[in-house]
Structure formats: structure tokens, C-alpha cells
Amino acid sequence: MIRRHHFHRPNRGLQVYAVFFMALLYAPIMFIPLFSFSDGLYIRFPIEGWTLRWYDELLQRTAVLRALENSVRVAGSVAVVSTVLGVFAAKALVRYRVPGKGPILGFILLPLVVPPIIFGVALLLMVSWLQIPLSLYTIAAGHIIICLPFAIATLLPRFEGYDAAMEEAAADLGENGWWVFWRVTVPIILPGIVASLLLTFTVSFDEFVMAFFLGGTDLTLPLYVWGQLRIPRAFPVVLALGTLILLFSFVLVFLGLKIGRRGAIKLVDRD
Amino acid sequence: MRMAVTTPNETALAAGRGQSAPRWLLARHEGLRGLILLAPALVILGITVIVPFAMMGAMSFWTQVGFDYADDWSLRNYIEIASEPIYSTLLLRSLGMAMAATLLTVVLVYPMAYFLAFHVHRNKLLWLIIITLPFWTSYLLRVFAWRVVLGFEGVINTGLMEIGLIAEPLKFLLYSRTAVVITLAHAWAAFALLPIYVSLEKIDRSVLEASADLGEGPVMRFFRVILPLSMPGVIAGTFLMFIPTVGDYVTAALVGGPDARMIGNLIQLQFGTINNWPMGAALAITMILAITVVGLMFLGLMLALKRWAR
């Protein structure tokens, strides 16, 4: 006898709550784009008129473009380095019986939980001890700590999702280790690599705390935004800049999550 | 690489196959291959995490003398933290505000995680992506958004004045502890949601049917079956959100007033305008210890609760 219990039926109350929850989650963020088109100097209702002049003003600021260039350079290198390290580490953790696997994974994932200020301050101490000047390089070093856990968390399921026999077959057919990696492993985990690149790029691109402690005179975009937040007159331009940053980040992360998960599900389905 | 671990016979065999000894060792020992692949990540994390932590620990026992440090290995910083009330006030306040934000988030997020786990059957992946999407993007901007919402001339105040519900802006909205707690709850919600969702998703559906067949109503089934089975997720979510929020300083700096300063703000000041790095290091260490103590107490409480419930 098949009985449909009431936990299979739609629950009206929960549906309403879900809508309320999503509204609460997105509404505050959406005020940034909304007011970026407002004609007034202050963030207030009612909105008197609509304008694009804040965006116009934004594009004329060379400091913004320089900060953008710095951010892209840092985020690009951090994404590549943490993804490459992540591919090796994830392969090792899934494929080989590494002694102390649990503690090693825990150590790598630790930065997800520890307050970023701790890493920022500790790294600042070391860098100044060694008399290394603060620069985009020190920011990148800090970002790698934060991005590596995301890279590994994205890549681990990819390695778990396919059969090692494919690599073994290629090896048996005479490919050496390096070519097995390039011609078998990389194509299979490619969605994971792309997802990891997109996600770590965005995390680094938007990261503020590490950049705050480890940055020198070259500003990244979040540092530039931080500096502008002290100037109330600059708010509208910050809103315009914030809108563009949010839009860019949302698109990258959406693609990253979509590519990362979709491929994984397909691989599981094939089994 | 030394050959001591192999017998001469095996070595001869390896040499006979035309392989060099290290390569043969690699082929034989899986663990070694794994460790070599892990080495770059571990070396980089060692240099950027372990070494700086050791240095921070060491410096916390130093003292600031003018623009220089004296490596006099004294407990002076810690004694000052213990004796001056400002430090314990800030530390306790940070722990309290992080706890309030965590509690608020877990309560708000649980029904949503429940909805996702039990009532969303199509496009589940899309739902998950849309919920987690904001948390990948600029933390600074998400906090700033609350300044737009809560500000003196912000969305809520000018909106309410426009409808005519209030005549004067509500001053308690911005630059208060409430503002910081709300902002923290919003900014970190995904950290609490995901583990709760995963633990709910893992619950075997036949257990629920069994409890229904045995005559439990929906409310009792929730409290006696679903909630206990999802507790690991609730505990994980609590930790994932509580630990980082204790050390937050951006939120308090942007939406908190003078009475909402947190320990993170003080640590930041020690490395900034106050310029007393040894004290900043000691404060950071103290914060880690305090988080550990509170975390262990919470875990103990949960274990006691579990024993009592049986």
C-alpha cells in the first residue's frame, strides 16, 4: 500500500517563509544597485530622479581603473596558483593512501573557519620581521591561504567522481605519468578546474581583510572602496562601483557553481 | 634518497628493470607519492600559516618600547589584558554579540534548510546556488549594504518617514549593537545553513515514514526524530558561524557605534594607530583561547543535553 504522508505534501507556511527568507537575503544587497541610479547625493526615499552620472564619474577616476587592474592581477595569479596546488593536493588526498590524511585536510580547510584577521595579523608580523615590503605580492600570499580551501573543496568531488581505472588503462597503453595526467586526468576534472578558477578568482577579487593588513601603497578595489566609505559625498560613486563589482562577482560565482556541480552530477549519473 | 629501507634483492630487481632507485621507491610507496603531490600546498601553508603563528605567539611575550620592541619575554601584555577591564569587556561583548548573531541565524536558517531538504524536489541545485551566491561575493559591500538600509538617512528611516509612520529618524538603527548583530547574521548565514541542510538531507526518509506509521504527529515527529538527527548539522553550523564572527572587525567599524566595538577592532588598532604590535599579538592569542574555551563549553553542553535526552 502506498500512502502519501503529509511530509510529502507541499507546506504552505514553509513556502511563504522561503520567499520571505530569500527576500531578506537579497533585499539589502539590491539597494546598492537601486540607489546607484538615484539622482540625489543622499541615500533616501523617495528617489527623486534617475541618472547614470555616477557611473560616468566612476569611469573618469583613474584611481578606480588602477585599483581594478591591481585586483585583476592579484586575483588572476591567486586563482591559478591555488587551483594548481589544489589539483595536486586533491589528487593526492583522493588517490593515494597518504598518512595523516584527516589532519592534513583539516589543516588545509582551517582558514574557512578561523577569523581572517588572525591570519592577516600573523602574516603581517612575519612579513615585517623579514623586512619584506608590503605590496600586491603580500596581499596575494594572504589570499592563497584563503583560496586554497575553496579550490580543494571544489576539486575533491571531481577526483572522487571518476574511476581511477581510466588513468591505469592509459598507463597500460604506454602513456607516461605526465601524459596520463594531461590527456586523461585533466579533461575529466576540467569542469572542476574551471569552477575552482572562477570561484578563487572571485574570492580574491572581493577579499578585504587580508588586503587591509597586507596591502602597501597599491590599492585593490575593496581597499579603494574602504577608503571612499569615509567620505559621505563619495557614496553615490561607491554605490555605482559596488553595483559593478557585485554584478561581476555574481556572474563569475554563478558560472563557477553551475559548472562545478553540473559536471559532478553527470559523472555520478553515468555510474 | 637512502636505500636502507629496501633489501638488496629488491634493489637489484629495480635496477634490472632499468629504473633508478628513487623512481622505484615512488612507484612502490603510494603514501610517498601522495605526500610529494601535497608538498607544494603544505609548504606554502606552512610558510604562510604556521611560521607566522609561531612568530605571533613569540611576539605576544614581548613589549613595545617606543617604536621598537623589547624581546624581554614577559607576561606583561597578558597581565594587562587580565587586569584592565576594557579588554575583558570587549572580549565578552564580542563573544556575546557573536553568540546572539549565531543564535539568530540558526533559528532563521533552520526552516529554510528544512524547506530545501524536504520540500524542494525540482531545481534543488539552482536553489542552493542562489542561496549561497551572495556569500561568495564582496563581504565589504554586503556590510555596506546594511549601512544603506539602516542609516540615519537610510532605506528604513526615510521609507517609514515617507509613509508617515515616524516623524523622526529612528536613531537606534545604525551605530548600535543591534545593527552589528543583524548585519553579522545576514553576512554569515550560509555558513550556518549549509551544514544544517546537509544533515537534514542525509536523514533516511524511511525513518520519517516509520515514525508516522507508529502514530507520531508532525510536531512530535519533528522534535523527536528530525531535530535530534539534524543536531550534528546545527552544531557544525553554530561553530562555522560563531568562530569567525567573534573576530570580525569590518562590521563593527561600518555599522557599529562606540558601544558596539569588538575585540577585532581593538586588535586592528594595535596594528594601526595605537601601534603596539606585541599587545595586538597577545590580544589575538587571547581571542583564539577564548573562542576555544567557549566552543568546548558549548560542545560539553550539547553532549550533556544528548545524555539527558536519552
Interface residues (C-beta under 8 A of the other chain):
Chain A: H5 H6 F7 P10 N11 L14 Q15 Y17 A18 F21 M22 L24 L25 Y26 A27 P28 I29 F31 I32 F35 Y42 I43 R44 F45 P46 L85 G86 F88 A89 K91 A92 L93 R95 Y96 R97 V98 P99 I104 F107 I108 L110 P111 L112 V113 V114 P115 P116 I117 I118 F119 V121 A122 L123 L124 L125 M126 W129 A141 G142 I144 I145 L148 I152 L199 T202 V203 D206 E207 F208 V209 F213 P222 V225 W226 L229 V238 L239 G242 I245 L246 S249 F250 V253 F254 G256 L257 K258 R261 R262 I265
Chain B: E30 G31 R33 G34 L35 I36 L37 L38 P40 A41 L42 I44 L45 T48 V49 V51 P52 F53 M55 M56 M59 L108 P111 M112 Y114 F115 F118 H119 L125 I129 I130 I131 T132 L133 P134 W136 T137 S138 Y139 L140 L141 R142 F144 A145 W146 V148 V149 G151 E153 G154 V155 T158 G159 M161 E162 H186 A189 L208 E209 A212 P218 R221 F239 L240 I243 P244 T245 V246 G247 D248 Y249 V250 L254 G264 I267 Q268 F271 W277 G280 A281 A284 M287 I288
